[in-house]
Every structure is written in structure tokens, then in C-alpha cells.
């Protein structure tokens, strides 16, 4: 009888500490993060980085996305393609083994690299659907030439690249699939240009010093997550939305999470139009003009970010409305919740409040801004070694 009583007491204690609904919730959250957890609090990294066999389990990464781009599978359901050749001699007839030959294929591919390399593209790299570029384990730079174009495609993952010093190119023939090539007009020199595309995940890349934007998404692009990237030394960092008159961008939904906006940045982190933008747990340690801006009635939901204002007394405001008429923008839904404002930084809110339905749709709850330092400490391209946790 005493043993039975002890069992009942023990059960009641456990029940009070871990009620069934909480236990179910915790279990559900763990399943969302995958099989591994390193306890960093960054749900993407906790999903795969502490697996010592990450190099053999590369495709696990496709199950680790969060936010609006969480359904991007990339090349998960295809074969591996190993890039062995850094050259880009012929954008119309790329050689097998080159990155261009890999990304234009019609079938899903998980693209990896045989060694570290610097790839200088003659013309923009036009990607086909269902591709993952996975540079983990090597130092791969796309630099000093054209860069990446994601146009009218779906399901793209770009992970682990160093993309910098991109230049305008164009007025040339470029192949976009095994069966098609065509004339390309001038490209602006973006690091990553997303045009009319969906289910895109840009994760753990280091981006800097390009001719135009670092990540631009326009022309009805949606279902995008931009996470764990390190942005430095650039003017117009991120443009989301084509123009004030292009109403199709109202469908745009973008999650911007766990990024580090570092030294030498000026503005557009991001600059938004029309759509819904969830800016969550990013570290803003530098801007010269402003951090987040927009026009054409975008919804901006800023949660749990750390904003460190510059010393310039005229650049303390995080936000910038391109339309200066307050009568028009006072209805725009720009909200700050749980953000940490440092060195005089301040966020000018407007509208009635961020939509709860949008917050649920993003599938990403903000963590405390006090954790931003640890959540973003490994932003950018990682140094991963086989046989060890990444």
C-alpha cells in the first residue's frame, strides 16, 4: 500500500510540473526542430548542427527551415551533384562539373562542392527549380562577377556561400535550362535577385559589397525566409517589393530572422512594399541612415530584435517611411514588440497592430531580445568539418 501511495504522489508531482498539454506542446516543438538539439535556442541550427554526421545527412537541412519559406525543399528529393570546376567559361554551354551546369538542370539536385573555390561568373547564374546550393565543409566564394538570379522558379535553398563584389553584367546569351537559353538584358549586380519566385530559403551566407542589393525580392515573389546571414559593407542591403504601383507584391510574405546586420551598412534592412514582413530576433549593430523602411502600405512586424543606433544624432530612428505624408502612413501597420533599443534607437509605430493571423502563419515565435547575441553569434557562412559538429 505504501508503494502504491508513493507512486501516486510521484505522479501528482510530475503532473503539476509537466501537465499533459505542456508535455504535448514541448514534444511537438521538438519534432519541429528535428532529431537533434544543441540548446542554442536558434531553431534552425538546433535542428542539424550538432549532428557529427551532418556531411552524410546533408538533406536533413531541408527539414529545418522556419518562417514563410519553411516549405522550401530545394533539391531534397534529387541526387547529389558535386561541383568540381570553378570556371564559368561559357554561360550558354556550361561544362559538366561547374556550378552553372548544376543549377540549370530540370531535375531536383542537392549541389555540393568538392573543395574550396572562388567562382567568378561571367553572367548571372540563372537557377532552375528544386535546387539546393550547399557549401558546408568548404569555403566557396561567388565574387567579382555576376551573381545569383532566382527567376520564375520555386523551391530553392542557398546555404553557406560567401557572395561579394557582384557586378552588373548582361546583354548576353545565358542558358537557364538544358533546353533553353536566351538574351539577358543588363542585371543590376545583386548578390541574390529573387524575381516572381516562391518557396525560397536563404540561410547562413555572408554577403557584402555588391553593385546593387544584397538580397532583392520583387515581382510577386513570396514564401521566403532570409535567416542566419551576415550582411556587411553595403549601401542598399535588401529590397522587398518592386515598386509602389506594383500591387501584385501584396502577396509577398517574408521572414527575416537571426541575421546579423553588421559594419558598414547604410540602409534597407529591409526596405519593404505592399506585403507582410516578419522581422524577428535579428542583430542590428550598424546603420548610417535607417534600419527598416518602406512605402505603399507594407505590414512590418518587428519582434525581439536588437537595434544599436549609430552615434550620429540624426540617424537614431530605426524606421523610415519613404512617403512623408503622415496622414497616409499612419494607417500602415508597423509594430515593434519586445525589441531592445540601444544608444538612443527608437521605432516609430503606426496602424492598429500586427495581425495575429499573420503571426501564426509565419510559424515563428520571437524569443527575448536579450538572447539575440547568442541566436545570431554564428550568422554567416559556417566553418564546418566532417566528423565534427558544425
N, C-alpha and C positions, 0 to 999 in steps of 0.2 A: 504493500500500500504506500509506503514511504517513497519507494522508487517511482511509482506512478505519479505521486504528488510532485516529486522533483521534476519529472518530465513535463507535467502541465505548467509548472511555474516557469521553467525554461522556455517553453513555447510562448507563454504570455509575454515574457520579457522580449523575446525576439520579435513577436508580433508588434509590440509597441515601438521597437526601434526601426523595424523594416516592415511596415504594413504592406499587405499584398499589392495594392495599387502602385506603391512606390517601387516595390521589387520588380513588378512587371515593367514599369517605366524605365528603371535602370537597365533591365535586361534588353529592352527594346533599343535604348540608346547604345548599348554595347554592340548590338547587332548592326546598327547603322555604321559604326566605326570599323567593322571588320573583326578579324580574329585577334589582332594584336593591339596593345595599348602601352605606350611608353610613358603615359602620365604627364605629357607636356601640356595638355589642355587644348592643343591645336588638333581638331578632329581629323583633318586631312593627314597630318604627319603621324598621329597616333594610329592611324589605320594601317600603315605599311612600314614605317621607317625602322622599327625595332626588330623586324624580321631579318635575321642574319642571312637568310637565303633570298633576299629581295631580288637578286640578279636572276635567280631561277624562277621567281614568282612575279616577274615584272608586270604581268597583266592584272595582278591584284590592284594596281593603282587605279584602274578604270572603275573600281567599285568604291573609291574613296572621295569622290567629288562631293561638294556641298553647294547649296545655293541654287540659283536658277539654272546653272549649267550642269547640275548633278546627273542628268541623264546622258551626258556625252560619253559614249563608249569608245570613241576613237576606233582603233584597229583591233580591239579586244578579240573579235571573232575571226580574225585572219591569222596568217602566218607571220613569222618574224622576217624582216628584211634587214640585212646588215650593210650599212654604208661603209665602203672600204676606200672610196676615192673622193677627195675633197674638191676636185676640179669641176668647173661648170663651163666647159669649152663651147658647147653647142646647145643653147636653150630650145632649139627645135628638135634635135635628135640627141637627147642626153644618153650618155653611156650607162649601161648597167653597172651598179655599184655606187652610183652617185646619188646624192640626196634628191636631186630633181627627178631622176628616173624612178625613185621610190614613190614620191608623193603624187605623181600623175597617174599611177596605176588605177584601174577601175575597181579592183577588189580591195577589201579591208586589209590593212597591213599595220603591224607594230614595228616601227622603224627604230633601229638601234645603231650604234657606231662601233666599229672595230677598234678604234683608237682615238686619241685626242686629235683635233684638227681645226684649222681655220678655213671656213668656206666663204669665198668671195664670189657672190653671184653676179653674173653678167646682166641678167634681167630678173624681174620679180619672180619669186618662187610660187607658182600657182598650184594650190593644193586641190586634190580630189577628195571626195567624201570618205569617211570612215578610215581616217589615218591618225596614228599616234606618232609623234616625234619624241623619242625618249632618249635623252643624252646622259642618263645616270651612269656613273662609272668612268666617264671621260670628260675632259674639258673641251667642249665644242663651241666654237665661235662662228656666228654668221656676221660678217663685218666687212666694211669698206667697199660695199657694192649695193646691189639691190637686196631687198629682204622679203618678208613673207606676206602673201596675199591669200586670204580665205574668202572666195567669192562664189556666191550661189551654190554653196555646198552645206553639208551637215555632218555632225559627229566628228569633231576634230579635238585632239588633245595635244598641246605643246608643252613639254616639260623639260626643264634642265638646261636650256640654251643660254648662252651669252650672246645678246644681239645688240650691236652698237655700230655707230658710224655708218648708218644706212644713207644711201644717196639716191637722188632722183634718177630714174632710168626710163626707158621706153622708146617709142617709135621704132618698134622692132617686132619680129615674129617670135612668139613664145608658145610652147606646147603646154596644154592643160590636161590632156588625156592621151592614151595610146592612139586614139583615132582622130584627134583634133588638135590643130594649132591655128593661131590666128594673130592678127595685128594688134599690138598693145600700144595705146597712146601713153603719154608720159605719166609715170607713177610719182607720187609726191615724195617718197623717201620715208614712209612709215616703217617702224620696226615690224609691227604686225597690223595689217589692214583687214578688217572684217566687213564684208560688203554683202548684204542680202543673205546672210547665213544664220544657222541656228545650231543649238547644242554644241557650244564651244567652251573649252576649258583651257585657260592659260595659267600654268602653275609653276612656281619655283624657277622663274627665269630672271636673269639680270639684264636690264635694258637701260641704255643711255645714249645720248649724243647723236640723235638722228636728225635728218633734214626737216622732217615734219613731226608727226606724232609718234609716241612710243606704242600705244595701243589705241587704234581708232575703230569704232564700230558704227556703221551707218546703213542707210537704205533698208530699213525693216529688219535688221539683224536682231535676234532675241535669244533667250535661254543661254545666257553667257555667265560664266564665273571667271573672275580675274583674281587669283589668290597667290599668296606667298611669294610675290615678286619683289625685286629690289630695283627701284627706279632712282636714277641719279643723273645729274648734269644734263639737263634738258629744259627747254622753254615750255612748249605746249605738250604736256605729258599725255593726256588722254581725252579724246573727243568721242562722245556718245550721242549720236544723232546728227543727221545730215545737214538740215537747215531748219529755220523756224517755220518755213512753209511746207515742209515735207511731213504731212500728217501721218503717213504710214508708220513713222517711228513711234507712234503711240503704243504699238505692240511691244516695244523694247522692254525687256526685263534683264537687269544686270546686277549681279552680286560682286562687290569689291571687298575682299576680306583678307586679313592677315598680311597685307602688303606693308613694306617699309618705303615711304617716300622720303628719300634721303637728300644728301647735299647737292647743291647746285640746281635745284628745281625752281621754276618761276611760277607756273600757273597750271590750271586744268587738271586737277587730281580728284575727280574728273570735271569736265565741262559738259553739261547734260542738256538734252532737249526732249520734250514730249513724254518720255517713258517713265518707268519706275526703276529707281536705283537704290539698292540697299548697300550702304557703306558701313562696314562693321568691323571693329577691332583692328583697325589699321594704325600704323605709327607714322605721324606726320612730324618730321623733325626739321623740315626746311621748306619754306616757300618765300618768294620775293614779292609776289603780287597778291595772290589769294590761293586757297586750297581747293575749294569746291565752288563751281559756278554753274550758271545755266540760263536758259531762256525758253520761251514757248511752253510754259506751264509744266515743267517736269515735276515728278514727285521724288523727293530726296529724303531718305530715312537714314539718318546718321546715328549710329548706336555704338557705344563703348569704344570710341576712338580716342587716341591721344593726340592733341593738337598743341604743338610747341611753336608759338608765334616768333617771328624774327624780331630783331632789335629795332628795326625800322618802325617808328611810331605810327606811320600811315599804312601799315600792312598787317595790323593785328586781327582784322576781321577774317574769319575762316571763309565766309561766303561772299559771292559776288553775283548779283543779278545783272545780266547784260542789259536788260530793259530797266531803265532807271525810274520809270513811272510807277510809283508805289501803289497807285490806285489799281494798276493792272496786276502787279506781282503779289499784293497782299493776300490773294486767294491761293497762290501757289503753295502746295503742301510740302514745306521744308521743315523737318523736325530734327531736333537734337535730343537724344535720350542717353544719359549716363556717360556722356563724353567728358574727358578730362581736358580742361583748358589751362594752358601754362603760359607764363610770360605775357599775360595780357590778352591772350587769344579770346575771341568771342564769336559766337554763332548767332546770326540773325534769323530767327524762325519766322514762319508765316503759315497761313492756312489753318485748318481745323484740327490737324493731327494725322499722323501716318495711319494708313488703312490697316486694320488688323488682318483682313483677308490677305493682303499683300504680304504681310509679315509671315503668315502661316505658309503661303505659297513658296516663300524663299527657303523654307526648311532649315533655317539657320538662326538660332538664338544667340544674341550677343552675350559675351562674357564681360566681367568687370573690366573697366578701362585700366585698373591697377595691374592687370595681367598682360597688357599689351606688349610690354617689353619682352616677356618670355614667349608669348604667342608668335611674335614676329622676329625673334632673335636669329632664326635661320632662314630668313627671307632671301630669295635669290637662288641662283644655281648652286646646288649642293656638291660637296666633295664626298663621293660615295666609293667605298672599296668593297670588292667582292668578299664574301665571307664574314663581313662585319656589319653591325647595324649602321644604317646610312646617317 
